[in-house]
Amino acid sequence: SPSRGSQRRGPRPARGSQPFQLTSAVPRSCCPFSKKMFDVLNGEVMPALQAGGKVDTLFQNVPQPWHPQSTWMHEVSLAVKALDESKFYAATAAIFAVQEKFFDSEVEDKSRKQILTELAEIVAPATGLDASAVLAQVALAGEGNKGSATTQQIKWAVKYHRCRGIHVTPTVLLNGLEAPDVSSGWTAEQ
């Protein structure tokens, strides 16, 4: 479901309308190949295809445990979505634009709170949202393992890609079926 750890972009089909293509992009915020694909899809391909009203995009968040900071990168984009759904893609683009600042070697000595603060300060100017409002969404809800306001969305996102056997990012699905030939090296023309 788009409300659970993912974000739609494009027209919603009306009942009885012509079938259209649903493209699910399954990137990871900390993956350079996902960034490359996101930049081409978000900046060139989808705007052109969506103009005809026959294509919808579903962005699926895929945090990976071997890059623990990727969970926080996705949590921040989901926090933005919770505050203003229309700002999700702007936040995601802002995170991708500086993703190298969040590679393993760059965050090795940083705390969760430091990383989340940096991310909130990155998405704030790109979205017009206040960084403190974003931080409130990702703040721990209490003692123990209660998580944050975005924890359940992250759980749904992880369950979605695990149930579909998606392990490598980026992965693209066309109308729910994996399209293994699609590559992060493709240009907009391809």
Disulfide bonds with the S-S distance in Angstrom:
none
